[in-house]
Amino acid sequence: MYRVIDKELLNELVLKAQESPRKRSHLSIHSDFTDPVQRMLIGLASGTYVRPHMHPQPNKWEMLVGVRGKSLLLIFDQDGVIKERIILSEKDFSFGAEMKPKTWHMVLPLDENSVILEIKPGPYNPSDVVEFAQWAPEENDKGIVNFIKWAEVAQVNDKYN
């Protein structure tokens, strides 16, 4: 069995993201949660908020690849200071980035029709801990809009106030 990743599939992901309350959509490419490598296409619409987080398990690296549009990957230190600002795009800048375990990060779209590919080790275990940054708003917080606006333009060594 195989799966073709084409414009039609990406268009569908983007449309679902735009219609979703969380402004993102996911399509698992792996067969099931027990696969040793988890692969997922993620459509990101403007306004989505992926709270800065990290995976504390020693084997939980993560790779993000820009498939369509432009997305911004921010890497933070434990205090919320931006250490790297990486544009993920299929056309220019950087195509992708691999993060080591315990790397604080977030991703957000810079255009309306962004799609990224996320690759990480499996198997997926829903009880695996994901640590969310205490220095960033929670997912339903009213401060999300301001945080997103800040993140879109923030530079290396900036910290959200």
N, C-alpha and C positions, 0 to 999 in steps of 0.2 A: 504494500500500500504506500502511497505517496500523497503529498498535498502540494498543490500549486499555489504559490503566493503571487498574485497578480493584482493589477489595478482595481479590478472589480472587488476583490476581497478587501483591499485597503480602503476603498470607497465605503464599503459596508461597515467596516470598523469605525471609520470616522463618523459616519451618519449615526451609528449606535451611540458613540461617545457624545455627540451633540445632543442627542435625545435623552441621555442618561442624567439622572439627578446629580451624580458624582462627576459628570463630564468626562468619563472614560469608559472604555470597553476593552474586554480581554478575550483573546482566542488562544486556547491552549493548542500547541502543535504536538506536544508529546502525547503518547497513547493514554497514559494514566499517571496517577500520583506516585506510583512505585518506580517510574523510569529513573535511571541514574542521572540523567540530565533533563532538567525541566526547561521547556522553551515556550515562550508566550509572546504573541503580538499584542501590543497595547495601543489602542487609539486614544489620543489625548486631545480634548477640545479646550478652547480658552476657558479659563476659570476653574479648571480642575486643580485640586490641591492634594499633592502627595506629601504628607507631613514628613519632615526630615526624620530619618530613622537609620538604624544600623542593625546588622545581624551579628549577634555576639558569638555564635558557634564558630569554632576554629576552622571548620570546613566550608563555611557559607560565603564564598566569593560570589560576585554577581557581575555580569556583563550586560551593558546596554548598548544597542546599535541603532543609529538613526536610519529608518527605512524610508520615511516620507516626511517632508517638511523640515522644520527646525525645532529642536527641543533643547532645553538648557539643563545641563547636569551640574549641580552645585555640590562640591565636596566641602565639608565643614570639619573643624576640630571639635573636641568635646564641649567647648564653651560656646559654640555657634559662630565662630569666626570663619569666614570663607577662605579656604585654602586653595581651591581650584574652581575655575569657571570654564566649563567645556560645552561648546555648541555641538550637538549631534545632528548631522545632516547628511543626506545621501549625495548632495551636490558639492559641498565645500566644507571648510573647517575640518572637524574631526568626525569620522564615521561612527566611532564607538569608543567605549572605555570599559576596562575591567577593574573592578574594585576588590580589594582584599577584604577579608572578614573584618568586622568592627570598624568599618568606614562609614562615618556619618554622611548621608547624602539625601538629595531630593531631585526630582525631575519635574519640569513643567514645559508645556508647549509654548513656542514663540510664534507659531502660526496656527490657524484654525484647523488645519488638516494634518496634524502630526501623528506619525505612527513610529513606535520603537519596538525593537525586538529585545526581550529580556531572556537571558540564559543564566541558569544557576544550577548547582548540583542538587540532585534528588537523593533519595525520594522526598517528596513533599510531605511534611508532617504538620498539620495545623496547630499542634501544640508547641512547635518550635517558637522560641521567643524572638520577637522583634521589639527592639527598644526604640521608643519614640522620644524625640528631643523635648526636654522640658522647657527649653528656651524658645520653642516655636508654638504657635497656637494649635489647639486640638482641632480635630477635623470639623466640628460643627461650631466653632468659635466665631464670633462676629469679626474678630481681627484678621481673619483669613485674607480678605480682599486687600488690606494694607500690606500684609506679609507678602502676598504674591506680587503686588506692584513693586515692593522693595526688592524682592528676589530677582525680578526681571532685569533690573538695572544695577544691582549691587556688584561690587568688584572684589577682587582678592583683598583680604584683610578687613573687609567690612563686617560689621556685626549688627544684627537687628536690635533696635531699642524698644 
